[in-house]
Amino acid sequence: MGFFDKLKSGLKKTKDLLVKPVNALFSSADRVDDEFYEELFDLLVASDVGVDASGEIVKKLKANLKEMKIKEVSAAKEEFRKILYGMIGEDVPLNIKGSTVMLIVGVNGVGKTTSIGKIALMLKREGKKVMLCGADTFRAAAIEQLNIWSGRAGVPMISQSEGADPAAVVFDACAAAKKQNADVLIVDTAGRLHNKKNLIDELSKINRVISREWPEANRETLLVLDAVTGQNGLIQAREFTKAASVDGIVLTKLDGTAKGGIVLAIRHMLGIPVKLIGVGEGQEDLQPFSGHDFISAMFED
């Protein structure tokens, strides 16, 4: 099964909650009126597109149909899809130029460490020389899990014991990555510290070490979110964007939720592109995000 087929299969719950009712709405409606717009808004909110993003979609649809003097429901449906494409925006690939340090942030339990392992495997298959850094030293399980993924991906890992200073681990990892001419150093960071200030301080310290020890390295910071958490994921994202400059989102577990609309909410509310999505447990089930494929997978039979 190709990834597009996996994506279609993985989005089944979202299709059942959002697309089927939307299709039914467009099929049964005699005209596009206020009642139609209200029902469409409710369907979007139910699939975790979010109140703000749902309101924006309906507002644009109403304005576009009026401007183009469209009254046919079938034409309105095509315009609706165009608006969804536009809201997701252009695809943004991983920013890997020359030597790159990739910081992975996110709360515990969202699939952060697993995502790191899958990213490492994906980049290695692209011919990149990859190294992992276990800087989440507050949980022994995180170091152990990352070590397992290091073995699966066949890439080296730099770590210390539980309780070690995360910045010190990053210091060692930068030195090792430079010595071994690594293309990409992927750093696992703590998912939860005692409070937001501690989290901000820790990430800032790690960034200072990277700037000092490997100033020429390109940076890419990715935030891992669990699609199942829906709008709660947006709250997490806002907190992390206060602690770090986030370049992209890794959205996991899309196959386990009917809340696939969160992709639209993320782009609308945060202005941060979704760069990778996961639609399964397999090692190859984390792939670059394609907005076109995402919308097509939802609306195709």
C-alpha positions as semicolon CSV with decimal commas, in nm:
position;residue;x (nm);y (nm);z (nm)
1;M;0,000;0,000;0,000
2;G;0,143;0,337;-0,105
3;F;0,150;0,631;0,136
4;F;-0,140;0,808;-0,037
5;D;-0,355;0,498;0,015
6;K;-0,241;0,484;0,377
7;L;-0,332;0,851;0,410
8;K;-0,680;0,787;0,269
9;S;-0,723;0,494;0,506
10;G;-0,577;0,688;0,799
11;L;-0,817;0,977;0,747
12;K;-1,124;0,751;0,753
13;K;-1,243;0,877;1,092
14;T;-1,208;1,238;0,981
15;K;-1,392;1,158;0,659
16;D;-1,675;0,997;0,852
17;L;-1,709;1,296;1,085
18;L;-1,643;1,581;0,843
19;V;-1,638;1,489;0,475
20;K;-1,940;1,260;0,457
21;P;-2,168;1,508;0,636
22;V;-2,027;1,795;0,425
23;N;-2,089;1,597;0,106
24;A;-2,439;1,518;0,230
25;L;-2,495;1,884;0,302
26;F;-2,387;1,991;-0,046
27;S;-2,587;1,707;-0,204
28;S;-2,912;1,773;-0,020
29;A;-2,909;2,153;-0,019
30;D;-3,132;2,325;-0,273
31;R;-2,952;2,654;-0,227
32;V;-2,668;2,814;-0,036
33;D;-2,833;3,024;0,233
34;D;-2,775;3,125;0,595
35;E;-2,898;2,788;0,721
36;F;-2,651;2,613;0,489
37;Y;-2,360;2,825;0,616
38;E;-2,454;2,761;0,979
39;E;-2,463;2,385;0,926
40;L;-2,130;2,391;0,741
41;F;-1,975;2,590;1,026
42;D;-2,098;2,337;1,283
43;L;-1,954;2,046;1,084
44;L;-1,613;2,213;1,059
45;V;-1,600;2,288;1,430
46;A;-1,696;1,929;1,512
47;S;-1,390;1,797;1,327
48;D;-1,159;2,030;1,523
49;V;-1,099;2,281;1,249
50;G;-1,160;2,527;1,534
51;V;-1,409;2,809;1,578
52;D;-1,183;3,080;1,433
53;A;-1,068;2,880;1,130
54;S;-1,421;2,750;1,065
55;G;-1,557;3,101;1,077
56;E;-1,289;3,218;0,834
57;I;-1,367;2,936;0,589
58;V;-1,740;3,010;0,591
59;K;-1,676;3,386;0,563
60;K;-1,449;3,335;0,258
61;L;-1,694;3,095;0,096
62;K;-1,979;3,339;0,139
63;A;-1,772;3,629;0,000
64;N;-1,634;3,432;-0,294
65;L;-1,972;3,296;-0,401
66;K;-2,121;3,645;-0,385
67;E;-1,834;3,797;-0,583
68;M;-1,848;3,527;-0,852
69;K;-2,229;3,527;-0,849
70;I;-2,231;3,150;-0,789
71;K;-2,565;3,004;-0,687
72;E;-2,520;2,638;-0,788
73;V;-2,443;2,412;-0,492
74;S;-2,203;2,199;-0,700
75;A;-1,992;2,504;-0,785
76;A;-2,003;2,610;-0,422
77;K;-1,855;2,275;-0,320
78;E;-1,560;2,317;-0,557
79;E;-1,499;2,666;-0,419
80;F;-1,511;2,522;-0,067
81;R;-1,231;2,278;-0,154
82;K;-1,024;2,559;-0,306
83;I;-1,056;2,755;0,018
84;L;-0,932;2,455;0,217
85;Y;-0,630;2,423;-0,016
86;G;-0,561;2,792;0,027
87;M;-0,582;2,779;0,404
88;I;-0,331;2,490;0,425
89;G;-0,097;2,688;0,201
90;E;0,212;2,581;0,014
91;D;0,396;2,270;0,130
92;V;0,709;2,352;0,332
93;P;0,979;2,081;0,333
94;L;1,230;2,015;0,607
95;N;1,499;2,283;0,607
96;I;1,817;2,079;0,578
97;K;2,100;2,276;0,424
98;G;2,457;2,168;0,484
99;S;2,514;2,062;0,845
100;T;2,185;2,090;1,034
101;V;2,088;2,066;1,400
102;M;1,726;1,960;1,433
103;L;1,567;2,031;1,772
104;I;1,259;1,820;1,844
105;V;1,023;1,961;2,108
106;G;0,685;1,852;2,243
107;V;0,516;1,723;2,556
108;N;0,564;1,367;2,674
109;G;0,333;1,112;2,517
110;V;0,281;1,270;2,174
111;G;0,520;1,031;1,999
112;K;0,823;1,259;2,008
113;T;1,095;0,999;2,047
114;T;0,931;0,763;1,798
115;S;0,908;1,050;1,548
116;I;1,279;1,118;1,592
117;G;1,359;0,757;1,509
118;K;1,140;0,767;1,199
119;I;1,289;1,099;1,084
120;A;1,638;0,954;1,130
121;L;1,545;0,651;0,920
122;M;1,387;0,870;0,650
123;L;1,691;1,100;0,627
124;K;1,935;0,810;0,625
125;R;1,750;0,657;0,332
126;E;1,792;0,990;0,155
127;G;2,167;0,949;0,194
128;K;2,214;1,177;0,494
129;K;2,463;1,101;0,768
130;V;2,250;1,125;1,082
131;M;2,331;1,135;1,453
132;L;2,093;1,139;1,752
133;C;2,130;1,326;2,080
134;G;1,940;1,215;2,392
135;A;1,898;1,550;2,569
136;D;1,576;1,449;2,748
137;T;1,773;1,342;3,054
138;F;1,480;1,385;3,292
139;R;1,335;1,047;3,192
140;A;1,546;0,734;3,174
141;A;1,277;0,582;2,952
142;A;1,330;0,856;2,692
143;I;1,701;0,776;2,665
144;E;1,631;0,402;2,646
145;Q;1,362;0,446;2,381
146;L;1,583;0,674;2,170
147;N;1,864;0,419;2,196
148;I;1,632;0,151;2,057
149;W;1,543;0,375;1,762
150;S;1,911;0,452;1,712
151;G;1,966;0,079;1,662
152;R;1,668;0,041;1,430
153;A;1,777;0,330;1,212
154;G;2,142;0,230;1,227
155;V;2,262;0,575;1,333
156;P;2,493;0,671;1,626
157;M;2,358;0,831;1,941
158;I;2,518;1,056;2,202
159;S;2,372;1,038;2,552
160;Q;2,453;1,050;2,920
161;S;2,284;0,907;3,226
162;E;1,948;1,016;3,363
163;G;1,970;1,349;3,543
164;A;2,265;1,479;3,343
165;D;2,266;1,841;3,225
166;P;2,087;1,840;2,885
167;A;2,307;2,122;2,757
168;A;2,617;1,918;2,841
169;V;2,482;1,629;2,633
170;V;2,420;1,869;2,344
171;F;2,777;2,000;2,385
172;D;2,913;1,645;2,347
173;A;2,680;1,574;2,056
174;C;2,785;1,886;1,863
175;A;3,151;1,791;1,907
176;A;3,085;1,434;1,791
177;A;2,872;1,545;1,495
178;K;3,140;1,786;1,374
179;K;3,413;1,525;1,416
180;Q;3,218;1,264;1,221
181;N;3,099;1,515;0,957
182;A;2,732;1,442;1,028
183;D;2,477;1,603;0,797
184;V;2,201;1,612;1,058
185;L;2,211;1,605;1,438
186;I;1,864;1,536;1,579
187;V;1,822;1,647;1,941
188;D;1,551;1,503;2,167
189;T;1,452;1,760;2,430
190;A;1,258;1,737;2,755
191;G;0,884;1,725;2,705
192;R;0,790;1,863;3,040
193;L;0,981;2,047;3,311
194;H;0,854;2,183;3,640
195;N;0,709;2,496;3,486
196;K;0,710;2,701;3,167
197;K;1,005;2,914;3,283
198;N;1,217;2,602;3,331
199;L;1,125;2,482;2,984
200;I;1,211;2,818;2,826
201;D;1,540;2,835;3,020
202;E;1,640;2,481;2,922
203;L;1,569;2,530;2,551
204;S;1,746;2,865;2,556
205;K;2,051;2,708;2,720
206;I;2,059;2,430;2,458
207;N;2,034;2,685;2,178
208;R;2,319;2,890;2,325
209;V;2,541;2,581;2,338
210;I;2,466;2,500;1,973
211;S;2,535;2,862;1,869
212;R;2,867;2,859;2,053
213;E;2,989;2,511;1,961
214;W;2,854;2,476;1,605
215;P;2,771;2,830;1,486
216;E;2,782;2,739;1,117
217;A;2,515;2,469;1,154
218;N;2,171;2,531;1,007
219;R;1,881;2,511;1,256
220;E;1,541;2,344;1,230
221;T;1,305;2,324;1,528
222;L;1,009;2,089;1,497
223;L;0,718;2,061;1,738
224;V;0,556;1,717;1,767
225;L;0,179;1,722;1,824
226;D;-0,062;1,434;1,871
227;A;-0,360;1,478;1,636
228;V;-0,581;1,290;1,882
229;T;-0,555;1,579;2,131
230;G;-0,719;1,815;1,882
231;Q;-0,757;2,168;2,016
232;N;-0,547;2,081;2,322
233;G;-0,260;2,039;2,079
234;L;-0,303;2,402;1,976
235;I;-0,270;2,507;2,340
236;Q;0,051;2,303;2,367
237;A;0,179;2,459;2,046
238;R;0,120;2,811;2,174
239;E;0,320;2,735;2,488
240;F;0,613;2,591;2,296
241;T;0,620;2,879;2,050
242;K;0,677;3,103;2,351
243;A;0,974;2,887;2,453
244;A;1,129;2,832;2,111
245;S;1,111;2,951;1,754
246;V;0,920;2,663;1,594
247;D;0,979;2,610;1,221
248;G;0,733;2,329;1,160
249;I;0,492;2,075;1,303
250;V;0,518;1,696;1,310
251;L;0,159;1,577;1,341
252;T;0,133;1,218;1,465
253;K;-0,153;0,967;1,499
254;L;-0,378;1,115;1,230
255;D;-0,507;0,763;1,170
256;G;-0,635;0,740;1,527
257;T;-0,863;1,040;1,530
258;A;-1,160;1,207;1,365
259;K;-0,992;1,541;1,434
260;G;-0,795;1,571;1,112
261;G;-0,931;1,923;1,079
262;I;-0,662;2,024;1,329
263;V;-0,428;2,059;1,028
264;L;-0,633;2,360;0,914
265;A;-0,652;2,503;1,265
266;I;-0,275;2,483;1,311
267;R;-0,205;2,670;0,991
268;H;-0,473;2,933;1,055
269;M;-0,408;2,997;1,425
270;L;-0,030;2,955;1,444
271;G;0,092;3,024;1,092
272;I;0,328;2,728;1,130
273;P;0,343;2,472;0,850
274;V;0,281;2,104;0,910
275;K;0,597;1,946;0,766
276;L;0,553;1,578;0,854
277;I;0,250;1,361;0,929
278;G;0,212;1,014;1,076
279;V;-0,070;0,781;0,976
280;G;0,040;0,453;1,132
281;E;0,281;0,268;1,357
282;G;0,516;0,150;1,081
283;Q;0,865;0,292;1,040
284;E;0,770;0,443;0,704
285;D;0,436;0,586;0,818
286;L;0,584;0,928;0,889
287;Q;0,609;1,123;0,565
288;P;0,641;1,479;0,433
289;F;0,307;1,659;0,444
290;S;0,132;1,742;0,117
291;G;-0,167;1,973;0,149
292;H;-0,296;1,864;-0,191
293;D;-0,276;1,496;-0,097
294;F;-0,435;1,568;0,241
295;I;-0,742;1,738;0,094
296;S;-0,762;1,486;-0,192
297;A;-0,741;1,192;0,050
298;M;-1,029;1,335;0,253
299;F;-1,260;1,401;-0,040
300;E;-1,182;1,111;-0,274
301;D;-1,387;0,795;-0,246
